[in-house]
Amino acid sequence: MFNWRNLSWKHLFVVLLLLHILPLWIFAYFPSQDGASHVYNGLVLKEYGKHENYKMRDAWQLNITIFPNWLSHIMLAALLYVFPPVIAEKVFLTIAIGMVPFAFFYFLNAVHRGETGKPPVYAWLGFPFTYNYLLYMGFYNFQLSISFFFFSFGFWWKHKDDMQVRYLVWLYVLLLLTYLSHIASYGLVVLGISVAGGCLLGAPAVNVAWQARREGAVALFQKFILGLKPVFRFFLYMVPMYFVLIEYYLQSLKLHQQGNHRGMEWVWEYFLGIKSIVYFTDWHVPINYFLLAVLGIAIIISIGYRIHRKEWVKQTDAFLVIALLFTYMFIRAPWSYGPGGWINDRIHLYILLLLGAWLIPNMGKLPRYVITAYLIVFSLIHCGITAYDHGRIAVEITELVSGTHLIEPHTNFRHRSAGWHKSEASFAHYDKGSNKWISKNEVKYVTPFVHSTAFYGVYAKDVGHLENYEAAFNYFPINRKNENAMIDYFVAWYPPNTEAFRQETANYEIIHETKHLQIYRKKRAPGPILDLWRKNEAGNLVIGFDMQPEGSETAPNHHAIGPNTVYESGKFGWDTLAPHEGYRGPKRIEPLARDAVWSKEDAAFKLDLSNGTYRVTNVFQSAENASHTVNLSANDEIVIRKLTVPIGNETVKHTYDVEVTDGYLTQVIFTFKKRVGTENDWNRKHNFWIWNGCTVEQIQPK
């Protein structure tokens, strides 16, 4: 028979954890603002190395340097090898959200270990902060950094009195993970550890000096300096952490001279409403007032117990100092500094949690039970409101992404909307002007629809999400390369009724429409324009292309293809920004091999044609005193691998057969950017490709 007495706080902890993870899995989509963009960029990281993904490689370039904001992209890229995109995001969020209460419990247990035989009362405070405003903004890296903040701080506190080399290595690893998650949490934890270390290790030196004050100034100074040895050792092993922080600060200072402040009214409203855990609706604010009231009572109880026990100074007082310091920083810090924003929000999230480490854990049974019960009930109410809003918003995101199956491979899209905050659901808003609560059909603090359109870029192969906001910032691993990529689709959510939007989509047709969604696809020719083809002696359709700079002599029966010949539906042309260059060779060479286009970047040449089997012959020649290597794929299949075009005027022809089933042939030509051989060989082998011409012959219609 089941016995309730066998249950412990550990069972309750697991139940609460499962309840907080449940909303991730019972609804189709997680309604964050930027989260889907992280999934898309994780996919770009995973797929970028494949040259057949020419749309991705044309739109983006990798920013492979060590900087914060890396960790979530690495994790999502790895998860995408195992799970489909939406499930990969759910698995990631299960880890990122589930680690927060674990990390906060570890931190408090390290601070208060041995004081009671039970878990610290305020360990339950970690649960309501698992779902926070910054998480719903889609700041997945910062969400990870919350856990690493508390793991790092807790580990340091646990081993601060015996910091052996092995512990120091683990501390560096934890702090590195914090840094790779987010610079704000890294800076705050380094500051917090520094304040705590300075207070705890410096206090004995001050105490010794105070006791030696009657022995003379020399003795006082000597004992004070000797007492500071632990402080010197502490700051010595902290130097690498300071170096990383200072280097990042100085680099930011060069780029950005001043920040943007929100004003004191916003600061106090945010602080008193605990708005770091408010996101969809103002209904969170009233219950947050009760949380402040309970924590105020806990502060009074802690002070009362301290006075009763005459515990005037404790090591945990360092956390009160840190919480007050963070509060001052929250008030004084700019909301944004350069491209980095939400600075106050990030600082605020840690204030109450660190205050929980200062509050006494070993109070009487009644106050312990009362505070524990309230924190658990508060967490359940907070999670319940969140889950309710999840359900309503997830339905609308499902509508928003209902056309993802219509996006074809090797295409680009943009999104448009008359209002990303709009929603069918009714949300509670507090109107300061009328001093009343009103219902509005819009989400107030975050816009969970704006970047959910990134899901249109993760199901079909090689799709360019051209509204990828991360690509504009140098602290993300994916940066923009082609500002003028061709737009194949528009995804319109609450479509704008404006002249500008109508002009933008004038050459597009609606292929999918729901109550609030329209998907536009660029208009296409009804089929390949066969007048551009000719028949050869065997009666087969054939078309030829002479790759060359503008104005060069074109080989007979060939179409001139210059660096700027853009693809047109029904015809042919470059489907990427590259190539950038063309060259003219000696006139003694026959016209097709004489001139060429070349580039270091991948280039895709697309030709619309009828389905069937085709024989393709490509012509390559190096008219310079250096060879080059060519790789080429046809409709995603590698057909030329590391073909070396020799030095001089020797023409190399390569022929292959291809089965066309989708009405087009796309050839992607590329080479390795790294030079091959020693420095002396560089002038004999180019690190770019050269393409002279191409002939396509239909040998079997379908």
C-alpha positions in Angstrom: 0.0 0.0 0.0 1.2 3.5 -0.8 2.4 5.4 2.2 2.4 9.2 2.0 5.0 9.3 4.8 7.6 7.8 2.5 7.4 11.0 0.4 10.2 13.5 0.9 11.0 17.0 -0.4 13.0 15.3 -3.2 9.8 13.9 -4.6 8.1 17.3 -4.4 11.1 18.8 -6.2 10.8 16.3 -9.1 7.0 16.8 -9.4 7.5 20.6 -9.6 10.2 20.2 -12.1 8.0 17.9 -14.3 5.2 20.4 -14.1 7.4 23.2 -15.2 8.7 21.2 -18.2 5.2 20.0 -19.1 4.2 23.1 -21.1 7.1 22.6 -23.4 5.7 19.3 -24.6 1.9 19.5 -24.4 1.8 22.4 -26.9 3.0 22.3 -30.4 5.3 25.4 -30.3 7.2 27.3 -27.6 6.0 31.0 -27.9 9.3 32.9 -27.7 10.2 35.9 -29.7 13.7 34.9 -31.0 13.8 31.2 -30.3 12.9 29.9 -33.7 15.8 32.1 -35.1 18.2 30.2 -32.9 16.9 26.9 -34.3 17.3 28.2 -37.9 20.8 29.4 -37.3 21.7 26.1 -35.6 20.5 24.4 -38.8 22.7 26.8 -40.9 25.7 25.8 -38.7 24.9 22.2 -39.3 24.3 22.4 -43.1 26.7 25.2 -44.1 29.6 22.9 -45.0 27.6 21.3 -47.8 28.2 23.2 -51.0 24.9 22.1 -52.5 23.2 24.4 -50.0 24.1 27.3 -52.2 21.3 29.6 -50.9 22.5 29.4 -47.3 26.1 29.9 -48.4 25.1 32.8 -50.6 23.1 34.6 -47.9 25.3 33.9 -44.9 28.9 33.7 -43.8 30.2 32.0 -40.7 31.6 34.1 -37.8 33.8 31.4 -36.2 35.4 33.3 -33.3 35.3 32.8 -29.6 32.6 35.1 -28.2 29.5 34.9 -25.9 26.2 33.6 -27.5 27.8 30.4 -28.8 26.5 27.7 -26.6 22.9 27.5 -27.6 23.8 27.4 -31.3 26.3 24.6 -30.7 23.7 22.6 -28.7 20.9 23.1 -31.2 23.2 22.2 -34.2 24.1 19.0 -32.4 20.5 18.2 -31.5 19.4 18.8 -35.1 21.5 15.7 -36.1 19.1 13.6 -34.0 15.8 15.4 -33.8 13.5 17.4 -36.2 13.7 21.2 -35.6 10.7 21.7 -33.3 11.6 18.7 -31.2 15.3 19.8 -31.1 14.1 23.1 -29.6 12.0 21.3 -27.0 14.8 19.1 -26.0 17.1 22.1 -25.7 14.6 24.1 -23.6 14.0 21.1 -21.4 17.7 21.2 -20.5 17.9 25.0 -20.3 14.8 25.4 -18.2 15.2 22.3 -16.1 18.8 23.2 -15.1 17.8 26.5 -13.4 16.1 25.0 -10.3 18.9 22.4 -10.0 21.6 25.0 -10.3 19.9 27.3 -7.8 19.4 24.4 -5.3 23.1 23.5 -5.8 24.1 27.1 -5.1 22.0 27.4 -1.9 23.0 24.0 -0.7 26.7 25.0 -1.1 26.2 28.2 0.8 24.2 26.7 3.7 25.5 23.2 3.8 25.5 21.7 7.3 23.2 24.3 8.8 20.2 22.1 8.6 19.4 18.6 7.7 16.9 19.8 5.2 17.0 21.7 1.9 17.3 25.5 2.2 13.8 27.0 2.4 14.5 29.5 -0.4 15.7 26.8 -2.8 12.1 26.7 -4.1 12.5 30.3 -5.3 14.4 28.9 -8.3 11.2 27.5 -9.9 9.3 30.8 -10.7 12.5 32.2 -12.3 12.8 29.3 -14.7 10.1 30.9 -16.9 11.2 34.5 -17.2 10.9 37.5 -19.5 14.3 37.0 -21.1 13.5 33.4 -21.9 10.3 34.4 -23.7 12.3 37.1 -25.6 14.1 34.0 -27.0 17.4 34.8 -25.3 18.3 31.1 -25.1 22.0 31.8 -24.4 21.1 33.9 -21.4 18.7 31.2 -20.1 21.6 28.8 -20.2 23.9 31.3 -18.4 21.5 31.6 -15.4 22.3 27.9 -14.5 26.0 28.3 -15.1 26.0 31.5 -13.0 24.8 29.6 -10.0 26.8 26.4 -10.7 29.9 28.6 -10.9 29.1 30.7 -7.8 28.1 27.6 -5.8 31.2 25.7 -6.8 33.5 28.6 -5.8 31.8 29.0 -2.5 32.0 25.3 -1.7 35.7 25.2 -2.4 36.8 28.7 -1.6 38.7 27.7 1.6 40.6 24.9 -0.2 41.0 26.0 -3.8 43.2 23.1 -5.1 44.3 23.0 -8.7 41.7 20.4 -9.7 39.0 22.6 -8.2 40.4 25.6 -10.0 40.3 23.8 -13.3 36.6 23.0 -12.8 35.9 26.6 -11.8 37.5 27.8 -15.0 35.4 25.3 -17.0 32.2 26.5 -15.4 33.1 30.1 -15.9 34.0 29.4 -19.5 30.6 27.9 -20.1 29.0 31.0 -18.5 31.1 33.2 -20.8 30.1 31.2 -23.9 26.5 31.5 -22.8 26.3 35.2 -22.1 28.7 38.0 -21.2 26.2 39.6 -18.8 26.0 36.6 -16.5 29.7 36.1 -16.8 30.4 39.6 -15.7 28.0 39.4 -12.9 29.3 36.1 -11.5 32.9 37.3 -11.7 31.8 40.5 -9.9 29.8 38.5 -7.3 32.7 36.1 -6.6 35.1 39.0 -6.4 33.0 40.9 -3.8 32.4 37.7 -1.8 36.1 36.7 -1.9 37.2 40.2 -1.0 34.8 40.4 2.0 35.4 36.9 3.3 39.2 36.7 2.8 39.8 40.3 3.7 37.8 40.4 6.9 40.3 38.3 8.9 43.1 40.6 7.9 41.1 43.6 9.2 40.3 41.7 12.4 43.9 40.9 13.1 45.0 44.5 12.4 42.3 45.7 14.7 43.5 43.4 17.5 47.1 44.6 17.0 46.3 48.3 17.0 48.0 48.8 20.3 51.2 47.1 19.2 52.4 49.9 17.1 52.0 50.9 13.5 54.7 48.6 12.2 53.3 45.5 13.8 49.8 46.5 12.7 51.0 46.9 9.1 52.9 43.6 9.1 50.0 41.6 10.5 47.6 43.3 8.1 49.8 42.4 5.1 50.3 38.8 6.3 46.6 38.6 6.8 46.0 39.6 3.2 47.9 36.7 1.7 44.7 34.7 1.1 43.3 37.8 -0.7 46.3 38.0 -2.9 46.1 34.3 -3.8 42.4 34.7 -4.5 42.8 37.7 -6.9 45.8 35.9 -8.5 43.6 33.0 -9.7 40.9 35.5 -10.7 43.2 37.4 -13.0 42.4 35.3 -16.1 38.7 35.9 -15.5 39.3 39.6 -15.2 41.4 39.6 -18.4 38.5 38.1 -20.4 36.1 40.6 -19.0 38.3 43.7 -19.5 39.2 42.6 -23.0 35.5 42.4 -23.9 34.8 45.7 -22.3 37.6 47.6 -24.0 36.5 46.2 -27.4 33.0 47.2 -26.8 34.1 50.7 -25.7 35.9 51.2 -29.0 32.7 50.5 -30.9 30.1 52.2 -28.6 30.6 55.3 -26.5 27.4 55.6 -24.6 24.3 53.7 -23.6 20.6 54.3 -23.6 18.7 54.7 -20.3 15.0 54.0 -19.8 14.4 56.4 -16.9 13.6 56.1 -13.2 9.8 55.6 -13.6 10.4 52.5 -15.7 13.1 51.3 -13.3 10.9 51.4 -10.2 7.9 50.0 -12.0 10.0 47.1 -13.3 11.6 46.5 -9.9 8.4 46.5 -7.8 6.5 44.4 -10.4 9.4 41.9 -10.6 8.9 42.2 -14.3 11.9 39.9 -15.1 9.2 37.2 -14.7 6.4 39.0 -16.6 6.0 38.4 -20.3 2.6 37.8 -22.0 0.2 39.6 -19.6 0.1 41.9 -16.6 -1.7 39.3 -14.6 1.7 38.2 -13.3 2.2 41.6 -11.6 -0.3 41.3 -8.8 0.9 37.9 -7.6 4.4 39.2 -7.8 3.5 41.8 -5.2 2.6 39.0 -2.9 6.0 37.4 -3.5 7.7 40.7 -2.6 5.6 40.9 0.6 6.6 37.3 1.6 10.2 38.1 0.9 9.9 41.2 3.0 8.5 39.1 5.9 11.4 36.7 5.4 13.8 39.6 5.7 12.2 40.7 9.0 12.2 37.1 10.3 15.9 36.7 9.3 16.9 40.0 11.1 14.9 38.9 14.2 16.6 35.5 14.4 20.0 37.1 13.9 19.4 39.6 16.8 18.0 36.8 19.0 21.0 34.6 18.4 23.4 37.6 18.4 24.8 36.6 15.0 26.0 40.1 14.1 28.2 39.1 11.2 28.0 36.0 9.0 29.7 34.9 5.8 26.4 35.0 4.0 26.2 38.7 4.6 28.4 38.9 1.5 25.2 38.1 -0.5 23.3 41.0 1.0 26.2 43.2 -0.2 26.1 41.7 -3.7 22.3 42.0 -3.9 22.5 45.7 -2.9 25.3 46.2 -5.4 23.3 44.5 -8.1 20.2 46.7 -7.2 22.4 49.8 -7.6 23.6 48.6 -10.9 20.1 47.8 -12.0 19.0 51.4 -11.3 22.1 53.0 -12.8 22.9 50.8 -15.7 21.8 51.7 -19.3 19.0 49.6 -20.8 21.2 49.1 -23.9 24.8 49.6 -24.8 25.6 49.5 -28.5 23.8 46.5 -30.0 23.5 44.8 -26.6 20.2 45.5 -24.8 18.0 44.4 -21.8 20.9 45.1 -19.4 18.7 46.1 -16.5 16.5 43.1 -17.1 19.4 40.7 -16.9 20.8 42.3 -13.7 17.3 42.3 -12.0 16.8 38.6 -12.5 19.6 37.8 -10.0 18.8 40.3 -7.2 16.1 38.3 -5.4 17.7 35.0 -6.0 21.0 36.2 -4.4 19.0 37.8 -1.6 17.6 34.3 -0.9 21.2 33.2 -0.1 21.4 35.8 2.6 18.1 34.9 4.3 18.5 32.4 7.2 17.6 28.8 6.3 17.4 27.4 9.8 14.2 29.1 11.1 11.5 27.5 13.2 9.2 24.8 11.8 6.1 27.0 11.4 7.7 29.9 9.4 9.7 27.3 7.4 6.5 25.5 6.4 4.6 28.7 5.7 7.3 30.2 3.5 7.9 26.9 1.7 4.2 26.4 1.0 3.9 30.0 -0.3 6.9 29.6 -2.6 5.5 26.3 -4.0 2.0 27.7 -4.5 3.4 30.9 -6.1 5.5 28.7 -8.5 2.4 26.7 -9.4 0.3 29.8 -10.0 3.1 31.4 -12.1 3.5 28.2 -14.1 -0.3 27.8 -14.5 -0.7 31.3 -16.0 2.2 30.6 -18.3 0.8 27.3 -19.4 -2.6 28.9 -20.1 -1.0 31.6 -22.3 1.2 28.9 -24.0 -1.9 27.1 -25.1 -3.6 30.2 -26.6 -0.5 31.5 -28.4 0.7 28.0 -29.6 -2.6 27.7 -31.6 -1.9 30.9 -33.4 1.8 30.0 -34.1 0.4 26.7 -35.6 -1.6 28.9 -38.0 1.4 31.1 -38.7 3.6 28.2 -39.7 0.8 26.2 -41.5 2.4 26.9 -44.9 5.9 25.6 -44.2 5.3 22.6 -46.5 4.9 25.0 -49.4 8.4 26.4 -49.3 10.6 24.7 -51.9 14.2 23.8 -51.6 16.9 26.3 -52.6 14.7 29.4 -52.1 14.6 32.6 -50.0 11.8 34.2 -48.1 11.0 37.4 -46.1 8.2 38.2 -43.7 5.8 41.1 -43.3 3.1 42.1 -40.8 0.8 44.9 -39.9 1.5 44.1 -36.2 3.5 41.3 -34.6 1.8 41.8 -31.2 -1.7 41.2 -32.6 -3.5 38.1 -31.3 -6.9 36.5 -31.3 -6.6 35.8 -27.6 -7.4 38.5 -25.0 -4.6 39.5 -22.7 -4.8 41.6 -19.5 -3.0 45.0 -19.7 -2.7 47.6 -17.1 -3.3 51.1 -18.5 -1.5 53.7 -16.4 -3.4 56.6 -18.1 -6.9 55.4 -16.9 -5.5 53.4 -13.9 -7.6 50.4 -15.0 -7.1 46.9 -16.2 -8.2 46.4 -19.8 -8.3 43.4 -22.2 -6.5 43.7 -25.5 -6.0 41.4 -28.4 -2.3 41.6 -28.4 0.7 40.2 -26.5 2.2 43.1 -24.4 5.9 42.5 -23.7 7.1 40.0 -26.2 6.2 39.3 -29.9 6.1 35.5 -30.1 5.1 35.6 -33.8 7.8 37.8 -35.4 10.6 35.2 -35.6 8.4 32.1 -35.5 8.5 32.6 -39.3 12.0 31.2 -39.1 10.3 27.7 -39.1 9.7 28.3 -42.8 13.5 28.0 -43.2 14.0 24.7 -41.4 11.9 22.0 -43.2 12.8 22.4 -46.8 16.4 21.9 -47.9 18.6 25.0 -48.2 16.2 27.9 -47.5 17.4 31.4 -46.8 15.5 33.2 -44.0 16.3 36.7 -45.1 14.8 38.4 -42.0 17.3 36.5 -39.9 18.0 39.3 -37.3 21.0 37.5 -35.8 23.0 37.9 -39.0 23.3 41.7 -38.4 25.3 41.3 -35.2 29.0 40.3 -34.8 28.2 38.4 -31.6 26.4 35.6 -33.4 28.0 32.8 -35.4 26.0 33.6 -38.6 26.5 36.9 -40.3 25.0 38.3 -43.5 26.9 38.1 -46.8 24.5 38.9 -49.6 22.3 41.9 -48.9 20.5 41.6 -52.3 19.5 38.0 -52.3 16.5 37.2 -54.5 13.2 36.8 -52.7 11.1 33.8 -53.7 8.4 34.0 -51.0 6.8 36.5 -48.7 5.1 35.3 -45.4 2.5 37.9 -44.4 1.0 37.6 -40.9 -1.9 40.1 -40.5 -0.9 41.3 -44.0 -0.3 45.0 -44.2 -2.9 47.0 -46.1 -0.4 49.4 -47.5 0.7 50.6 -50.9 4.3 49.7 -50.1 3.3 46.1 -49.4 1.2 45.9 -52.5 4.1 47.2 -54.7 6.5 44.8 -53.0 4.3 41.8 -53.8 3.1 43.0 -57.2 5.1 40.3 -59.0 4.0 37.6 -56.5 0.9 35.3 -56.2 -0.9 34.0 -53.1 -0.4 30.2 -52.8 -1.7 29.8 -49.2 -4.2 31.8 -47.1 -5.8 31.4 -43.7 -7.6 33.9 -41.5 -4.5 35.9 -40.6 -1.8 34.4 -43.0 -0.9 34.8 -46.6 2.0 33.3 -48.4 3.1 34.9 -51.6 5.3 33.1 -54.2 7.1 34.9 -57.0 5.3 34.5 -60.3 6.8 31.9 -62.6 6.8 31.2 -66.3 4.4 28.4 -67.3 7.4 26.3 -68.4 10.8 26.5 -70.0 11.0 28.9 -73.0 12.0 26.4 -75.7 12.6 29.1 -78.3 16.0 29.7 -76.6 17.0 26.1 -77.5 18.0 24.7 -80.9 18.0 21.2 -82.4 21.3 19.5 -83.2 21.9 17.0 -86.1 20.5 14.2 -84.0 17.3 16.1 -83.5 17.8 16.6 -79.8 17.1 19.9 -78.1 20.4 21.6 -77.1 21.4 24.9 -75.5 24.8 26.3 -75.0 26.3 29.0 -72.7 29.5 31.0 -73.1 30.7 32.2 -69.7 32.4 35.6 -70.2 32.8 39.2 -69.0 30.3 41.6 -70.5 31.0 42.6 -74.1 33.2 39.6 -75.1 32.8 37.7 -78.3 30.3 34.9 -77.8 30.8 31.4 -79.2 28.4 30.5 -82.1 25.1 29.0 -81.0 25.7 29.9 -77.4 24.1 32.4 -75.0 26.4 35.0 -73.4 26.5 34.5 -69.6 28.3 37.4 -67.8 28.8 37.9 -64.0 25.6 39.8 -63.8 23.3 37.5 -65.8 20.6 37.0 -63.1 18.3 33.9 -63.3 14.8 34.5 -64.9 12.0 32.0 -64.6 11.6 30.0 -67.8 15.1 30.9 -68.8 18.5 30.7 -67.1 21.0 32.7 -65.1 23.0 32.9 -61.8 20.9 32.1 -58.8 23.5 33.5 -56.4 25.5 36.7 -56.0 28.7 35.1 -57.2 30.5 35.1 -59.6 32.0 38.6 -59.3 34.6 38.5 -62.0 35.3 37.6 -65.6 38.4 37.5 -67.7 39.4 37.6 -71.4 42.0 35.2 -72.7 44.2 35.3 -75.8 42.4 35.6 -79.2 44.3 32.5 -80.5 42.0 30.4 -78.2 38.7 29.3 -79.7 35.8 31.6 -78.4 34.1 29.2 -76.0 37.4 28.5 -74.0 38.8 32.0 -74.5 36.8 33.9 -71.9 35.5 32.8 -68.5 33.9 33.9 -65.2 35.7 33.1 -61.9 35.2 33.4 -58.2 36.3 32.1 -54.8 32.7 31.9 -53.7 30.2 29.2 -54.6 28.1 30.0 -57.6 24.8 28.4 -58.8 23.8 28.5 -62.5 20.1 27.6 -62.9 18.5 26.5 -66.2 14.7 25.8 -66.5 14.0 22.8 -68.8 11.5 20.0 -69.4 11.9 16.9 -67.3 14.0 14.1 -68.8 17.5 12.9 -69.2 20.2 15.4 -70.3 23.9 15.2 -71.2 25.8 18.2 -69.8 29.3 19.2 -71.0 31.3 21.8 -69.1 34.4 23.5 -70.5 37.3 24.7 -68.3 40.6 26.3 -69.1 43.3 28.2 -67.3 44.9 30.8 -69.6 47.3 31.8 -66.8 50.5 30.2 -65.5 48.6 28.5 -62.7 46.2 25.6 -62.4 42.9 25.6 -60.5 40.6 23.0 -59.0 36.9 22.6 -59.9 34.1 20.9 -58.0 30.6 20.9 -59.3 27.2 19.5 -58.2 24.1 19.1 -60.4 20.7 19.1 -58.6 22.4 18.3 -55.3 24.6 15.5 -56.6 28.4 15.9 -56.9 29.3 15.2 -60.5 32.8 16.8 -60.5 35.1 16.3 -57.6 38.6 18.0 -57.4 39.1 18.2 -61.2 42.4 19.9 -61.8 42.6 22.3 -64.8 46.2 22.4 -65.8 48.5 25.4 -66.5 48.3 26.9 -69.9 45.9 26.8 -72.8 44.8 23.2 -72.5 41.0 22.9 -72.6 39.4 20.4 -70.2 35.9 19.1 -71.0 33.8 17.1 -68.6 30.5 15.3 -69.5 27.9 13.8 -67.3 24.3 12.6 -67.6 21.6 13.9 -65.2 17.9 12.9 -64.7 15.8 16.1 -64.3 12.5 15.6 -62.4 11.7 19.1 -61.0 11.8 21.2 -64.2 15.3 22.8 -63.6 19.0 22.0 -63.6 21.1 23.9 -61.1 24.9 23.5 -61.3 26.8 24.7 -58.3 30.5 25.3 -58.9 33.0 25.7 -56.0 36.5 25.2 -54.9 38.4 25.1 -51.6 39.5 28.6 -50.4 42.6 27.3 -48.7 45.7 27.3 -51.0 47.3 23.9 -51.5 51.0 23.3 -51.2 53.9 25.4 -49.9 54.2 29.2 -50.3 56.4 28.6 -53.3 53.5 26.8 -55.0 50.9 29.5 -54.5 51.8 31.2 -57.8 51.2 27.9 -59.6 47.8 26.9 -58.1 44.8 29.3 -57.8 42.4 29.2 -54.9 39.4 30.0 -57.1 37.5 28.3 -59.9 37.2 29.3 -63.6 34.3 28.3 -65.7 34.4 28.9 -69.5 31.2 27.3 -70.9 28.5 24.7 -70.8 26.3 22.8 -73.2 23.1 20.9 -72.2 21.6 18.4 -74.6 18.3 16.5 -74.0 18.9 12.9 -74.8 15.6 11.4 -73.5 12.4 13.4 -72.9 10.2 12.2 -70.0 
